């Protein structure tokens, strides 16, 4: 009898936690199979407010949760069993911490008496994520720990939280109740003991709100009208780094037109293909005319951070700015050059709606627009209309997007090619990346999470090594119910290292590039995914267009030579310098 009461108490705590998370705005819960997490798993199974996602690989599960949270702009819960299952979440937790994505890890754990004594699947789980997650270590479920204290602990941990929270849940056996009933049914049919335990929550049961409701933090003070007038008095540039689609960065273009200052954008700004900005800034900084023009800038207004282009970072670092303003949603120090500046913690909308006056040096850099357009003509000639290659495929994908599409761009070479060569277009997709730690792991799973929440046509373009790193997540692709196209650019290894000054080619090949000789057709077949291979731009465009006619996922493998991209990048750089 006592043992069954223990199983019921475990489940009750799990249900209280999951119910409170739903009230706090959680919409998705990602779950991997395991026994020690059974109270949490069964609680999620009995929850009607959460969409459940199942995956057998915890590393992929964590990245899928990351994608879901990015797309939904809401916290996502992850349930894992004990031991290394928890540790497999680490890469996704690091990425979430660095990019302010609210993940909530619910890890099942052994009770204290089974830790550090040789018990099976028992490791020390508290603080396993170090500084990358706020930690809450719950005791084993017990009537002596008040139910309202449990909920207020959850509420406090998640209040104004925009980074991962790890809630470690210790459970004693038995873990499995005789039947699974809802939390409402438990309250209705509770024994005297359980009724007494839940009595402090009577008002909570009658509402749909969390037990404790925390007001949102207020943004920092914004500049005054007089401060704005002083700041815009001179030649300035607006530089836009990583922003989310919901930040509505198009407001920055309108602000720039009002000020009369140029907008220099990163690939992750959501504005890279916008016709009203200087999208080709990475390459323009190779051009003497453009460089001379940009060197005249005295003032800089930066939105976001985490720039991909080293040339753009060097430009920002080397200028002697009269005034440097940085706008960020959070207080992160996103400035590797550590420059003197004014930092305003505010939204894009709040800053763009300020009463900005027109600059005294409006339209000082109008020459940049025709230079930007001339580079677009050069790229059409030297990329689109030449031999088949990686940049050609990236540009073709970018040109095919609409405002309703999602484009997830993998790390290493694909994101750099998009940053350098993405075409100017009237329609632009929502851009997603994992550029917090810039790892090549978990990209497929993250893109699947984004697609699952957004339910929109999605493209993921990535390299071959990135695909091998996240190969298990092809199982998640099989679950897609909308068009999802995975484009694998197979250059047989880590060919971004062709761009780096490795001492000699033997070292580059033996210790950096790591040629593997693999193709992905059999892998796609293993997971039941439609597969096409493309060796020229015509066959790629046809396969890519046809893939969006079906509400499922498909794989297109693009085969290119190991040196094609690096040789083309070097060649184009020389043309730009002389253009």
N, C-alpha and C positions, 0 to 999 in steps of 0.2 A: 504493500500500500504506500509506504513512504517513498519507495523508488518511483512509482508512477507519479506521485505528487511532485517529485523532482523534475521529471520530464515535462509535466504540465507547467511548472513554474518557469522552466527554461523557455518554453514556447510563449508563455504570457509575456515575458520580457522582450522576446523577439518581436512579438506583435505590437507591443507598446512602442518600441523603437521605430519599427517600420511605419506605423500609423503617424507618429510624430514627424518623421521625415517627409511623408506625403503632405502633411499640413504645412511644413516649412518650404514647400515648393519643389520637392523632388518629383520628377515625372517618370524617370527610367531607373531600373535596377538591373545591373549586370551580374550574372551568377555563374559560378563554375561548380561542378559536382564535388561533393565531399561529405564526410560524415559528421565531423566535429561542428560544422556550421549548420547542422540540421535545424536547430531552433530558428535561425535566421531564414533559411531556405523555406521552411514550412510557413513562416510568417509572411514571406513574400508571396508564396503560392496562395495564401488566403487574402491577400490585399487586392482590392478592386481598383485602386486609384493609380497603380503603378504599371507601366509597361515593362514586361520582363524580357530579358535577352540572355540566352544561354550559350556558353562556349566552353570547350574542354581545355583550352589553353589559357592559363591565367595571364601570361604576358600579353597575349592578344586581347583578352578580356579587358585589361586595364586600359589599353589604347582605344578599344571600342568605346569604353565609357568616356574617355577623353574627347573623342569625336562627338558623341551624343551631347556632352556638356557644352562644347564649343557651339554646336548648331542650335541647341535649345536655349542657350544663355541661362541655364538653370543647373543647380547641383545634381549630380548623378551618383547613385549608391552602387557600391561593388561588394559582393558577398563572396568570400573565399573560406576554405577550410584552413586548418592550421599547418604549420611547417613551411616548407619552401614554396607552397602555394602563395603565401603572403609575399615572400621575397620576390617572386616573379612579377609582382606589380611595380617593382622599384623604378624601372625606366619610365613608365607612364606617370608615376607620381612625381618624379623629378621634372618631367616636361610640364606637368600641370602646375607645379609650384612656380616654376620660372615664368609661366605665361598666364598666371592668375586664372586657372580653371578650377572650379569648385568640385572636387571629387570627395566622396565620403566612403572610406574603406571600413567595412564591417567584417572583421576577421574572427572566425571561430578559433578558440584556443583551449588548451588543456588547463585544468585547475592548478593552483599553486603547488599542490603536493605531487604533481606529475611532471614538474619542470626540473631539469638538471638532475635526473635520477635514472636516465636510460629508458624512459617511457617512449613508446612509439610516436613518431611524427610530432615530437615536442621540442620546440626551440624557444628561445627568449624573444617574444614578439613585441613587448612594450618598447617604444622608441626605435623600432627596426628601421624606420624611414628617417631617422635623425632629424635635422632641421627642415626637411622637405614636407613634413606633415605635422599639424597640431595633433597632439595625442591625448586621448581619453581612455583610461584603463579601467574598465568596469570590473567589479568583483563578480563572483559567481552569483547567479540569481538567488535571492534569499528574502524571506518575509521581513527580515530585520532592516532591509534597505528600502525606504519608502518609495512607492510608485511615483509620487510627484517629484521626489528627488531625482529619480532616473530621468524623467522627462525634462526637468529644468536643467540637468546636466547637458543633455542633448541640445536644448535650446541655446544655452550659453556658449557651447562649443561652436555652434554654427552661426551665431549672431554676427552679421556683417562679414562673414567669412567668404573670401574669394580665392582660396587656395585649399589644398587637400586637408582633410581631417581624418585621422585614424582612430576608430573606435574599436578597441580590442575587447572581445566578449568571451570570457572564460565560462565553460560549461562542464558540469559534472554529469557523468552517465547516471541513469539512462537518458538518451537523447530523443527517443521516439515515443510520442504519446500513442494511445490506442486509437484515437481518431483525430482528424483535423477539423476544427470548427473555427468560425470567424471570431474576432475580438468582441463584436457586439453580442454574439451568442454566449461567449464566456461570461460577459457581464450579466446577461439575462439569467443564466442558469448557474451562477456561481454559488459555491458552498458558503457557509457562514464565514469561514476563515478568509476565503478569497474576496468576499463582499466587503469585509472589514478592511482588507488590504487596499482595495480599489476605491473605498469611500472618498478619500481626498480628491479623486478624479471625477466625481459625479457631474460637476459643471462642465468639465472637459469633455466627457462623453456626450453631453447634450449639444456641443458646439462642433465646428469644423476648423477651429483655429488652434495654433500651438498653445501650450500651457503658458509660456512666457513669450511676449512679443516685444522685440527690440526695434526701436526706431532706426532708420537708416542714418549713417554718418553723413554730415553735411560737408560739401566740398569746401576747399580752402577759399580764402578771399581772392576775388578776381581784380584785375587792374582797373583803376579809375579812368574816367574820360580824359583827364589831363595826362595820365601816364600813357594812354594809348596815343595821344597826339604827339608826345615826345618820341615814343618808340618808332612811329611810322615816318618821322622826319628824316628821310634819307633813302639810300638805295638798299633794298632788302630782298631776301628770298624766303620762300616758304618751303620747308622740306618735310615730307610726309613719310613716316616709317610704317610699322605694323599697326593696322587698324582692322577691326572686325566689320563685317557687313552691316551689323546693326548700329555701328557708330555713324553711319550715313556721311561718309567723308566727302560726298559731292558738295556739301556745304563749304568745304575748304576752297573748292574751285570758285564758288561764288564770292567768297571773301577775297580771294586773290584778284579777281576782276575788279572788286571795289577798291582795293589798295593800289592795284596796278603793279603788283609784284609777280614774278614767275613762280611756278610750283614745280619743285623737283621731287620725283616720287620713286619709292621703292616698289619692288614686285608685290609686297604684301600690303600695300596701301589701299587696295581696292580701286586704285586710280591708274594703274600702270598703263592701260590701253586707252585711257580717256584722251580725246583729241585736244582738250584745253590745257594739258599739262606738258611738262618736259619729261616724257617717259624714258627717253634714251639717254638719260643723264650719265649713266656709267660709261657709255661710249663717247658721249660729247666731251667728257673730261679728258679724253685722249686728243681732242682736236684743239689746236692752238688758238683759233678764233674764239671758240666757245669758252675756253679756259680764260682767255684774256677778258672776256665779257664778265664771267662769273667772279673773277678776282676783284671786280669793282664793288661787290656787295659789302655793305657795312653792318647790316642788321640781319638777323636770322630768327625765324619763327619755326620751331620744330614741333610736329605732332607725332607722338609715338616714339618708336626706336627700333632697335635690332635690325639695322640696315645690312643688306646682303653685299652691296657693292663696297669693296675696299677703297675704290677711288673716291666714292662719295664720302666715306668716313674720313679719308685723308683731307679732302677739300674742307670739310667742316672743322677738322682739327687744326689745319694750317692757316686758316684765315684769322686775321686780327679783328675780331668782331667788336664793334662799338657797343652793340646790345645783342644779347642772346637770350631769347625766351624759349622755354621748353614746356610743352603741354602734355600731361599724362593723366590717365584715369587713376593710376595708383602712384605711390611715391617712389617708384623704382629709380635707381641711379643708372639709367640707360645711356651712359656716355663714357666710353673707354678712354677718351682724351681728357676727361676731368676738367672741363672748362668752367670758367666763371660764368654764372648765368642766373636768371630768374626762373624758378620752377613753379608752375601753377598746376595744382592737382584739380583737374576739371574735365568735363566731357567736351567732345568736339563741338556739340551743339551750344553749350554754354559759352564757349569762347567765340564761336562764329556769330552769335547773336549780340555780342557787345556792340556799342555804338562806335564802330571803327571809322575814323576819318580817311579820306583819300590821302595817299602818300604825297609828300612834296616832290618826290622823284618817281611819280607814276609812269609806268611804261618804259622805264630805263633800260630794260633788257628785252625789248621786242625782237631783237635779232635772233634770240635763242629759238623762237618758234620756227622760222624757216630753216635754221640749222638742224633742228629736230626732225623736220619733215624731209630734209635732204638725206638724212641718215636712213629714214624709212625707205626712201627710193633706192638707196644703196643696198639695204638688206633685201629688198625685193629682187634686185638684180643679182646679188652675190650669194643669196641663200635660197630664196624661193625658186629661182630659175637656173640653178646649177645642179650639181650631183646630189644624190640622195644622202641625207645625213640627219644628225640629231637636232640641230637648230631648225632645219626645215620642217621636221615633224612637230617640234614644239610650236613653231609659228603657225602651222596648219591647224593644230588643235586650238590654239588661241583664237584664230580667225573664225573657227566654226562655232564658237560659243554664242549664247544669247543671254539676255538678262535673267532668264529663268534657270540657267545652268549653274552647276557647281563645278569648279575646277580645283582639285587638290593636287598640289605640286610637290613631288618628292624632293628630298634633300640631295646634297652632293651636286652633280652636274645639272639635272633638270631645272632646279630653281634658279641657278645661275644663268642658264641659257634663256629662261623666260625673262629674268631681270635685264639681261643685256639686249635681247632681240625681240621681245614681244611686240606685235604689230599695233599700230594705231587703229582703233576700231570704234564704231558708234555704239555697239552693244558690248558689255563686259560682264563676265560671270562673277559669282561670289567666289573669292579666292580663299583657300584654306591651306595652311602649312603647319608643320611642327618645327618651329625654329627657336624654341626656348633653349634646348640643349643641342639642337640640330643633328640628332641621331638618325641613322638610317633604319632603326628598328621600329616596328609597330605602325608603319605607314598605311598598309592595307587595312588593318583593323581600325585605325583612326578614321580613314575615309569612309569605311563602312558605317561607323557610328554617325558621322555627319550625314550620310545619305539616308540612314534609317530614320533620323529625326526630320530632316528637311523634305524627304519624299520627293526629290526633284532629280532630273537627269544629271548624272555625275560622271566625271572623268577623273581618274587618277593616273598621272604620268610619273613613272619612276624608273630607276635603273635596275639592272639585273641583280646586283648584290643586295640592294634593298629588298627586292622581292624574295630572294633566298632567305634573308633575315626574318621575314614575316610569312614564310610559306604556309604555316598552319592556318593563317587567317584567310586563305582561299576558301576554307569551309564557311566563313561568314559571307563571302560573296555569293555562295549558293543560296543564301537566304534572301537575297535582294528581290524585291517585287516591283522595281522600277528600273529604267535603263541605267546601267552602271558599266562603264568601259574602263578596264584596266589596260593601260598601254605600258608595256615593258620595253624599254630601250636596252637592248642587249648588245653591249660593246665588249663582252667577254672580260669583265673584271672591273676594278676600280680605276677607270680611266681619267678621273679627275686628277689623279696623281701625275698624269702627263703634263699638267700645268704647273707643277711644283718643281723647284730646283734640286731634285734628287741628284747626288753626285754623278752617277752613271746609269746607263740603261739596264745593266745586269742587276744592280741593286733595286731599280724601279720594278723590274719584272719579277724578281724573286721574293721581294718583301713588301711591295706596295700594291701593284696591280693585281696580282694573284689570279691569273687567267684560269677559268674553270672549265671551259669547253661545253657548257650545258645549254640545252634549249628547254622551253617551258611547255611544249605541246602535250607531253605525257603527264606533266603535273596538272595542267588544266583538265585533262581527261579523267585523272584520278578523282578530282572533285566535281566532275560532271559539268564543267563549264564550257561554253562555246568558245572555240579558239580559231584564230586566223593568224597567218604569218605574212608580214609585208616586207618586201625588199626594194620597193620603189614608191614614190609619192602617190602615183595613181592608184596602186593597189591599196595603199594605206587609206587614202581618202575614201575610197569605195567601202572598205571594210569598216571604217570609222562611222560613216554615214549610215550604213546598214545596221550597225550595232544598236543605234538608238530607235530602231523600229520595233524592238522587243522589250517587254517589261521584265528583264532579267539581267544578270551580269554576263559579260563576255570578256575575253582576253585577246588583245592584239599584241603580238610580239614583233618588234622592229629590230631587224638585224643590221648592224653597221660595223665597220672596221674599227679596231681598237684605237686608231690614231686620227680618225676622221674629224672628230669634234675639236680636238686640241689643235690640229693643223689649220682648220678653218678659223678658229678663234684668233690664232696668231696672224693669219693672212688678213682677216677683216680689220684687226687692230692697226696694221700697217696702212691699209686703205683709208681708215678714218683719220689717222694722223696727217695724211696727205690731202684729205678731201677739201 
